[in-house]
C-alpha cells in the first residue's frame, strides 16, 4: 500500500526547506490514522491498527504474530516485536486496541457477538472472520497505542474463555471446526461439550450471516502467511 491519496495541495517549496516540506506532506498523507483511513478504506478493504505497548510508560512497541495448529483447531496470535515501515502494511493478526473500521465492515462482521464474554475470543473473532470473508488487517506505522495493564478488578474464568474461543471458531470455521477446537481444549469434556452445544444453539444466526459472505476457509487463508 503506497502512502498516497488524491489531493490537491498547493505548496511553495524553497530549496532551504525542501526536506522539511516533503516531511510535512508525508505526515499529512500518512501520519494521521483517521485521515489516511478515511481516504483509503476502500482500497485497504479492511481495518487499520496501531502498534502497542503494554505499560503506560513503556517505550517498547509490539504487534501480533500468527499462531496456528490445524490439528487442534488453534487459530490464535501472540505478541512479537513491532516492525516499522513507511506506509501501512498488511498483517495476519492484530489487536482490537486502536482498530479502525467502517460501519459497513462492522455490519459485514455481524457486529460484536452478543454471547461473547470477557477475556478472550474477541480478537480471534475479528481477525479470522475478516480472513474468511476476504477482508484485510493493516498495521498503521508510527506512534503506539499505550495499553495500561493495570489490575481490572475482575478475573478471567477458564470456562468463559474457552466458550469465547469456541464462539469465535464457530463464527469463522463452522460447527465441525468448533467441535474440534473443544475436543482439544483442556478441561472437563462434559462441561466443554455443554459449552459447545450452547454456542451452536445461541450463535447459529450470526454464523449464518458470516457463512453467506465466506469466500475461503481459515485453513486456506493460513497458507498465505505460513
C-alpha positions, 0 to 999 in steps of 0.5 A: 500500500503506497502512502498516497491519496488524491489531493490537491495541495498547493505548496511553495517549496524553497530549496532551504526547506525542501526536506522539511516540506516533503516531511510535512506532506508525508505526515499529512498523507500518512501520519494521521490514522483517521485521515489516511483511513478515511481516504483509503478504506476502500482500497485497504478493504479492511481495518487499520491498527496501531502498534502497542505497548503494554505499560503506560510508560513503556517505550517498547512497541509490539504487534501480533504474530500468527499462531496456528495448529490445524490439528487442534483447531488453534487459530490464535496470535501472540505478541512479537516485536513491532516492525516499522515501515513507511506506509501501512502494511498488511498483517495476519493478526492484530489487536482490537486496541486502536482498530479502525473500521467502517460501519459497513465492515462492522455490519459485514462482521455481524457486529460484536457477538452478543454471547461473547464474554470477557477475556478472550475470543474477541480478537480471534473473532475479528481477525479470522472472520475478516480472513474468511470473508476476504477482508484485510488487517493493516498495521498503521506505522508510527506512534503506539497505542499505550495499553495500561495493564493495570489490575481490572478488578475482575478475573478471567474464568477458564470456562468463559474463555474457552466458550469465547474461543469456541464462539469465535471458531464457530463464527469463522470455521463452522460447527465441525471446526468448533467441535474440534477446537473443544475436543482439544481444549483442556478441561472437563469434556462434559462441561466443554461439550455443554459449552459447545452445544450452547454456542451452536444453539445461541450463535447459529444466526450470526454464523449464518450471516458470516457463512453467506459472505465466506469466500475461503476457509481459515485453513486456506487463508493460513497458507498465505502467511505460513 
